[in-house]
Amino acid sequence: MSYCCEIWGNTYPSRLRKLSLLQKKAIRIIYSLDYPGHTSVFFHCSKILKLEDLIIHRTMVYAL
């Protein structure tokens, strides 16, 4: 997901939403969570950046 996200990260929000949902689905599978469960805590515990945070981080690093 981090490959060239500085470039494709500025695409339409509807396209990013699909990737974000897949990322959340993967976290739910890894931690055996039910569908309506929140994933924020599990992203933090596993030290994985959410897609939106990853795009911001990589864009800022690229800008420097």
C-alpha positions in Angstrom: 0.0 0.0 0.0 2.9 2.3 0.5 4.3 2.0 -3.0 4.0 5.4 -4.7 1.2 6.5 -2.4 2.5 10.1 -2.7 1.3 9.9 -6.3 -1.9 7.8 -6.2 -2.9 9.1 -2.7 -4.4 12.2 -4.3 -7.0 10.3 -6.3 -10.7 10.4 -5.8 -11.9 9.7 -2.2 -14.2 7.0 -3.6 -11.2 5.0 -4.8 -9.3 5.5 -1.6 -12.4 4.4 0.4 -12.2 1.0 -1.3 -8.6 0.5 -0.2 -9.3 1.7 3.3 -12.2 -0.8 3.6 -9.9 -3.6 2.5 -7.2 -2.5 5.0 -9.8 -2.6 7.8 -11.1 -5.9 6.6 -7.6 -7.3 6.9 -7.2 -6.0 10.5 -10.6 -7.6 11.4 -9.4 -10.9 9.9 -6.1 -10.8 11.8 -7.7 -10.0 15.1 -10.9 -12.1 14.6 -13.1 -9.0 15.1 -16.8 -8.8 14.3 -17.9 -6.5 11.4 -19.2 -3.5 13.4 -16.2 -3.5 15.7 -13.9 -0.5 15.7 -10.4 -1.0 14.3 -8.5 2.1 15.5 -7.2 0.4 18.6 -6.0 -2.6 16.6 -4.2 -0.4 14.1 -2.4 1.3 17.0 -1.5 -2.0 18.7 -0.1 -3.6 15.6 1.8 -0.3 14.7 0.2 -0.2 11.2 -0.8 3.2 9.8 -4.3 3.7 8.5 -4.4 4.4 4.8 -5.2 8.1 5.3 -2.3 8.5 7.8 0.1 6.6 5.5 -0.7 8.9 2.6 -0.2 12.0 4.8 3.1 10.6 6.3 4.6 9.6 3.0 3.6 12.9 1.3 5.2 14.9 4.1 8.4 12.8 3.9 8.5 13.1 0.2 8.0 16.9 0.4 11.2 17.2 2.6 
